[in-house]
Amino acid sequence: MRWPPRDWPLSDHSRQILHRPHRWHVQEAGSGPLILLIHGAGGATQSFRHLFPILMQTHHVVAIDLPGQGFTQMGARQRCGLDHMAEDILSLCHAQGWDPAIILGHSAGGAIALRLWELGLRPAEIVLINAALSNFKGVAGLLFPIMAKALAATPFSASIVTVTSNRNTIRNLIRGTGSKLDDDGLALYYRLLGDRSHIDGTLSMMAQWSLDGLLARLPQISAPVHLISGLNDKTVPPSVSRDAAARLPQARLTELAQLGHLAHEENAALIAKLITEQ
């Protein structure tokens, strides 16, 4: 996918920004205090298709596709890890004059949001939805990064992944997160996971991902942080948000029954209320 087709969610708000090293896909609308939306690994701006229109009624909303994912064209494969992505997003924010009042990060995007604070952005609050603030445990902690690095370095590996991703596979994958999406939502993930460049970008991110430094520094992050956790999340267990809330000096935790990892796609109105209430 090179550019959002007209039937892509919120494509009327899409624009392209060439800011080294990447060619960014950004969706921007609304006026008022700025909210920066950062999706998780394997997602894209479509993850905010229900949340974005609600927030733009009262805020200036900016959603970005991470490098190599969605419609952001990756310009430097080696800059897909946590630190490099945060540095490049910070540079983009400075170039565009974006000074977020709120940074919202979903899943792996939550780690990026915290890293942006460490690098100098100072929002009034950071909102983390089912933030992936834990390394993989046990054998998976050893095997998953190795497998991701091998796949990312292997020619045509992205093609292999897309070929093996059929509609039933995607439906089961989403169901495995503990979230329930409608057919339209599932179809968008099917389109994403059927795109070789998107899979390549996601694999590159996984291969370079490391949370060790950030996790060690959590007690030093004095930003006001609101952690929102879906109690039905099967991808990032609620215990991860509880542990992070205990280690972050100015954290509060909201737990939501019956919502899974994609809580903001399941009940955008509730999430929007939690984001904007003070």
LINQUIDA-V276724 format. One record per residue. RES is the residue in one letter. SS is DSSP state (helix for helix, strand for strand, loop for the rest). PSI is psi as a letter, one per 40 degrees, with the letter a starting at -180 (NA if undefined). OMEGA is omega in whole degrees, -180 to 180 (none if undefined). Layout:
BEGIN
res:RES ss:SS psi:PSI omega:OMEGA
res:RES ss:SS psi:PSI omega:OMEGA
END
This chain:
BEGIN
res:M ss:loop psi:h omega:-177
res:R ss:loop psi:d omega:-180
res:W ss:loop psi:i omega:-175
res:P ss:loop psi:h omega:173
res:P ss:loop psi:i omega:-175
res:R ss:loop psi:d omega:-180
res:D ss:loop psi:e omega:176
res:W ss:loop psi:i omega:-177
res:P ss:loop psi:h omega:174
res:L ss:loop psi:f omega:-178
res:S ss:helix psi:d omega:177
res:D ss:helix psi:d omega:-179
res:H ss:helix psi:e omega:-178
res:S ss:strand psi:i omega:169
res:R ss:strand psi:i omega:-177
res:Q ss:strand psi:h omega:179
res:I ss:strand psi:h omega:175
res:L ss:strand psi:h omega:178
res:H ss:strand psi:h omega:-171
res:R ss:loop psi:h omega:8
res:P ss:loop psi:e omega:-172
res:H ss:strand psi:i omega:170
res:R ss:strand psi:h omega:-168
res:W ss:strand psi:i omega:167
res:H ss:strand psi:h omega:-176
res:V ss:strand psi:i omega:169
res:Q ss:strand psi:h omega:-172
res:E ss:strand psi:h omega:179
res:A ss:strand psi:i omega:175
res:G ss:loop psi:i omega:178
res:S ss:loop psi:i omega:-177
res:G ss:loop psi:a omega:178
res:P ss:loop psi:i omega:-173
res:L ss:strand psi:h omega:172
res:I ss:strand psi:h omega:176
res:L ss:strand psi:h omega:-178
res:L ss:strand psi:h omega:-179
res:I ss:strand psi:h omega:-177
res:H ss:loop psi:i omega:179
res:G ss:loop psi:i omega:-179
res:A ss:loop psi:h omega:178
res:G ss:loop psi:e omega:179
res:G ss:loop psi:a omega:178
res:A ss:loop psi:a omega:-179
res:T ss:helix psi:d omega:179
res:Q ss:helix psi:e omega:178
res:S ss:helix psi:d omega:-179
res:F ss:helix psi:e omega:-173
res:R ss:loop psi:d omega:178
res:H ss:loop psi:d omega:-176
res:L ss:helix psi:d omega:-176
res:F ss:helix psi:d omega:-178
res:P ss:helix psi:d omega:178
res:I ss:helix psi:d omega:-177
res:L ss:helix psi:d omega:-176
res:M ss:loop psi:e omega:177
res:Q ss:loop psi:d omega:-178
res:T ss:loop psi:e omega:-175
res:H ss:loop psi:i omega:168
res:H ss:strand psi:h omega:-172
res:V ss:strand psi:h omega:176
res:V ss:strand psi:h omega:174
res:A ss:strand psi:h omega:-178
res:I ss:strand psi:i omega:168
res:D ss:loop psi:h omega:178
res:L ss:loop psi:i omega:-177
res:P ss:loop psi:h omega:178
res:G ss:loop psi:e omega:-177
res:Q ss:loop psi:i omega:-176
res:G ss:loop psi:b omega:-176
res:F ss:loop psi:e omega:173
res:T ss:loop psi:h omega:-178
res:Q ss:strand psi:h omega:-178
res:M ss:loop psi:h omega:-179
res:G ss:loop psi:e omega:-179
res:A ss:loop psi:h omega:-175
res:R ss:helix psi:d omega:-175
res:Q ss:helix psi:e omega:-177
res:R ss:helix psi:f omega:-179
res:C ss:loop psi:e omega:176
res:G ss:loop psi:i omega:-175
res:L ss:helix psi:d omega:-175
res:D ss:helix psi:d omega:-177
res:H ss:helix psi:d omega:179
res:M ss:helix psi:d omega:178
res:A ss:helix psi:d omega:178
res:E ss:helix psi:d omega:-178
res:D ss:helix psi:d omega:176
res:I ss:helix psi:d omega:177
res:L ss:helix psi:d omega:179
res:S ss:helix psi:d omega:178
res:L ss:helix psi:d omega:179
res:C ss:helix psi:d omega:179
res:H ss:helix psi:d omega:-178
res:A ss:helix psi:d omega:-178
res:Q ss:helix psi:e omega:-179
res:G ss:loop psi:f omega:179
res:W ss:loop psi:h omega:177
res:D ss:loop psi:g omega:-171
res:P ss:loop psi:h omega:169
res:A ss:loop psi:d omega:178
res:I ss:strand psi:h omega:169
res:I ss:strand psi:h omega:178
res:L ss:strand psi:h omega:177
res:G ss:strand psi:h omega:177
res:H ss:strand psi:h omega:175
res:S ss:loop psi:b omega:178
res:A ss:helix psi:d omega:176
res:G ss:helix psi:d omega:176
res:G ss:helix psi:d omega:177
res:A ss:helix psi:d omega:178
res:I ss:helix psi:d omega:179
res:A ss:helix psi:d omega:179
res:L ss:helix psi:d omega:179
res:R ss:helix psi:d omega:177
res:L ss:helix psi:d omega:176
res:W ss:helix psi:d omega:179
res:E ss:helix psi:d omega:-178
res:L ss:helix psi:e omega:173
res:G ss:loop psi:e omega:174
res:L ss:loop psi:h omega:-176
res:R ss:loop psi:g omega:177
res:P ss:loop psi:i omega:176
res:A ss:loop psi:d omega:179
res:E ss:strand psi:i omega:171
res:I ss:strand psi:h omega:179
res:V ss:strand psi:h omega:-178
res:L ss:strand psi:h omega:179
res:I ss:strand psi:h omega:-180
res:N ss:loop psi:f omega:-174
res:A ss:loop psi:h omega:179
res:A ss:loop psi:g omega:-177
res:L ss:loop psi:f omega:179
res:S ss:loop psi:i omega:175
res:N ss:loop psi:i omega:176
res:F ss:loop psi:i omega:-175
res:K ss:loop psi:i omega:171
res:G ss:helix psi:a omega:-177
res:V ss:helix psi:d omega:180
res:A ss:helix psi:d omega:179
res:G ss:helix psi:d omega:178
res:L ss:helix psi:d omega:-172
res:L ss:helix psi:d omega:-173
res:F ss:helix psi:d omega:178
res:P ss:helix psi:d omega:179
res:I ss:helix psi:d omega:179
res:M ss:helix psi:d omega:-180
res:A ss:helix psi:d omega:180
res:K ss:helix psi:d omega:180
res:A ss:helix psi:d omega:180
res:L ss:helix psi:d omega:-178
res:A ss:helix psi:d omega:-178
res:A ss:helix psi:e omega:-175
res:T ss:loop psi:h omega:178
res:P ss:loop psi:h omega:176
res:F ss:loop psi:e omega:-180
res:S ss:helix psi:d omega:178
res:A ss:helix psi:d omega:178
res:S ss:helix psi:d omega:179
res:I ss:helix psi:d omega:-179
res:V ss:helix psi:d omega:-178
res:T ss:helix psi:d omega:180
res:V ss:helix psi:d omega:-177
res:T ss:loop psi:e omega:-180
res:S ss:loop psi:g omega:175
res:N ss:loop psi:i omega:-174
res:R ss:helix psi:d omega:179
res:N ss:helix psi:d omega:178
res:T ss:helix psi:d omega:-179
res:I ss:helix psi:d omega:179
res:R ss:helix psi:d omega:180
res:N ss:helix psi:d omega:179
res:L ss:helix psi:d omega:180
res:I ss:helix psi:d omega:178
res:R ss:helix psi:d omega:-180
res:G ss:loop psi:e omega:176
res:T ss:loop psi:e omega:-176
res:G ss:loop psi:e omega:180
res:S ss:loop psi:i omega:177
res:K ss:loop psi:h omega:179
res:L ss:loop psi:i omega:176
res:D ss:loop psi:i omega:-176
res:D ss:helix psi:d omega:179
res:D ss:helix psi:d omega:179
res:G ss:helix psi:d omega:178
res:L ss:helix psi:d omega:-179
res:A ss:helix psi:d omega:179
res:L ss:helix psi:d omega:177
res:Y ss:helix psi:d omega:177
res:Y ss:helix psi:d omega:179
res:R ss:helix psi:d omega:179
res:L ss:helix psi:d omega:-175
res:L ss:helix psi:e omega:173
res:G ss:loop psi:e omega:-178
res:D ss:loop psi:h omega:-175
res:R ss:helix psi:d omega:-177
res:S ss:helix psi:d omega:178
res:H ss:helix psi:d omega:178
res:I ss:helix psi:d omega:179
res:D ss:helix psi:d omega:179
res:G ss:helix psi:d omega:179
res:T ss:helix psi:d omega:178
res:L ss:helix psi:d omega:179
res:S ss:helix psi:d omega:178
res:M ss:helix psi:d omega:-180
res:M ss:helix psi:d omega:-177
res:A ss:helix psi:d omega:-176
res:Q ss:helix psi:e omega:-172
res:W ss:loop psi:h omega:174
res:S ss:loop psi:h omega:-178
res:L ss:loop psi:e omega:-171
res:D ss:helix psi:d omega:-178
res:G ss:helix psi:d omega:-179
res:L ss:helix psi:d omega:-179
res:L ss:helix psi:d omega:179
res:A ss:helix psi:d omega:-176
res:R ss:helix psi:e omega:-178
res:L ss:helix psi:d omega:180
res:P ss:helix psi:e omega:-179
res:Q ss:helix psi:e omega:-178
res:I ss:loop psi:h omega:-174
res:S ss:loop psi:e omega:179
res:A ss:loop psi:i omega:170
res:P ss:loop psi:h omega:-176
res:V ss:strand psi:h omega:176
res:H ss:strand psi:h omega:178
res:L ss:strand psi:h omega:178
res:I ss:strand psi:h omega:-174
res:S ss:strand psi:h omega:173
res:G ss:strand psi:h omega:-176
res:L ss:loop psi:e omega:177
res:N ss:loop psi:e omega:-179
res:D ss:loop psi:h omega:179
res:K ss:loop psi:e omega:-180
res:T ss:loop psi:d omega:175
res:V ss:loop psi:h omega:-176
res:P ss:loop psi:i omega:179
res:P ss:helix psi:d omega:180
res:S ss:helix psi:d omega:179
res:V ss:helix psi:d omega:178
res:S ss:helix psi:d omega:178
res:R ss:helix psi:d omega:180
res:D ss:helix psi:d omega:180
res:A ss:helix psi:d omega:179
res:A ss:helix psi:d omega:180
res:A ss:helix psi:d omega:-175
res:R ss:helix psi:d omega:179
res:L ss:loop psi:h omega:-172
res:P ss:loop psi:d omega:-177
res:Q ss:loop psi:f omega:-177
res:A ss:strand psi:i omega:168
res:R ss:strand psi:i omega:-173
res:L ss:strand psi:h omega:173
res:T ss:strand psi:h omega:179
res:E ss:strand psi:h omega:-174
res:L ss:strand psi:h omega:179
res:A ss:loop psi:i omega:172
res:Q ss:loop psi:e omega:177
res:L ss:loop psi:i omega:-177
res:G ss:loop psi:a omega:-174
res:H ss:loop psi:d omega:-180
res:L ss:loop psi:f omega:-174
res:A ss:helix psi:d omega:-178
res:H ss:helix psi:e omega:174
res:E ss:helix psi:d omega:-179
res:E ss:helix psi:d omega:-177
res:N ss:loop psi:g omega:-176
res:A ss:helix psi:d omega:-179
res:A ss:helix psi:d omega:179
res:L ss:helix psi:d omega:179
res:I ss:helix psi:d omega:179
res:A ss:helix psi:d omega:178
res:K ss:helix psi:d omega:179
res:L ss:helix psi:d omega:-179
res:I ss:helix psi:d omega:-170
res:T ss:helix psi:e omega:179
res:E ss:loop psi:i omega:-179
res:Q ss:loop psi:NA omega:none
END
